[in-house]
Amino acid sequence: MRVLITVAVLLFGSLPVQAEFPSKSYEMGFETVTVFEYKKTLREANAAIPDFPPRTETAVIVRSVESNSRASLAGLKENDLIRVINGSYLRSPNAADQKLSVITNRDQLKLGIIRRVDDKWDQIAITLEPISDAAALKLKLRKLPRLDGAFLPYHRISHKHAPATRYAPNNFQLYFTERVNRPEKLYLQIAQLLPGHPGPGSFIVTTADDRFVFQSEVVQPHQRGLFFAGSLRSPEWEPVKTEILLILAEDWLNEKRQEFQQVEATHKQEFKEFQFDQSRRDKAYQELNQRRLSLITDMERINQKIQTAERNYQILLQRKERLANPRNVRSRNPFRLTDEAREAIKSHFTALTSEQKDIVTRAFRSGISLGFKEAELLQLEETGLAEQEIRRKQEKLGWLWVDAPLTPAQIPMLRAIIAAPRATVHHESTPEQKFEVTPEQKERMQTVLDVYEAERNK
């Protein structure tokens, strides 16, 4: 591999905020801006223009790469410079778009790129292999792990450009659930923010030829559904909170043990040959002995925390055992966690980000009635936990919604909505406040529906 060495700065990492680059997006899963437009935009913003390798004036810069796309799976990365497409050097600023815009999922795409690696530019060849139409559709979807009303695992499959949360303005989308890699149910999700209007009722979709009514499924407490009913402070949630608190307690205990081991290892390494001599008064010896005493104090302090963590962990274990015994649980809480559900909770919670774990912990310890901002509610919703608590909070703000399972007999109705030149949606309590189903929403619905039917028919 030939290496091009040049003095350059990282591209998008140091761009001025005011610089907006005209970019192009492609179905393969990446977005580009031409080097020509990139330099022109920086020049207009009176910003410094970085140096580029030779013969890249007509190349394009990869601005972003979608996760789980053909491009990301092939190894394309942000800030890569594309200067060769299917064996042909780019001869003009528009050449890349002319070539990439006609590429489909059935075509092989070979890219010659230059990538910044450790203060030098490397030439790299990347190949996007052709894929089937069915595989191309599946790459447009987002697959998120969830727990159902019995705290057993499933996946929620939606379009990756559709809102990840229910409470998005004028949300209108399809998604389906999947267990053991097999589709289970198809759902229609509708949401609209209508402060001051009554909550109960149906959403109505109107086209030139038809009128369709949708009402959300009612899931009773302890019924197997996509969420678990009840407030986070109700007895039903106590086994779940205990499982999560056990995970946190175990993590903290392990962290303190590791911290102790590190300090202990430092003490042994630095003072293996140390001999305490009370009669010595020289400064070097006194400073060394002070260091030794400081490490011993640290170990004692950490050991006290370990003892506290172990006591807390044992208390939680006892609580878990008590909740597992039907004789020790209030009769109004018939719900019991199975061993499979406990493992699912642990696996699901462990996979969350640190920020998500913090939000879930706050919600489970203190509830979400106070102190939770809208952005935090959305993050909590994305974890798939506390569904009912979020629902009550959002309903108070004026959100009306439908999240209803659909039968095979209703699929022609979906196709009619997707095919209609114009489809409007309103809640029956506010017919004057309508929103229109956008072409993008229809396209996403069609993709989800096609994948769902193809997977069901396998």
Disulfide bonds with the S-S distance in Angstrom:
none
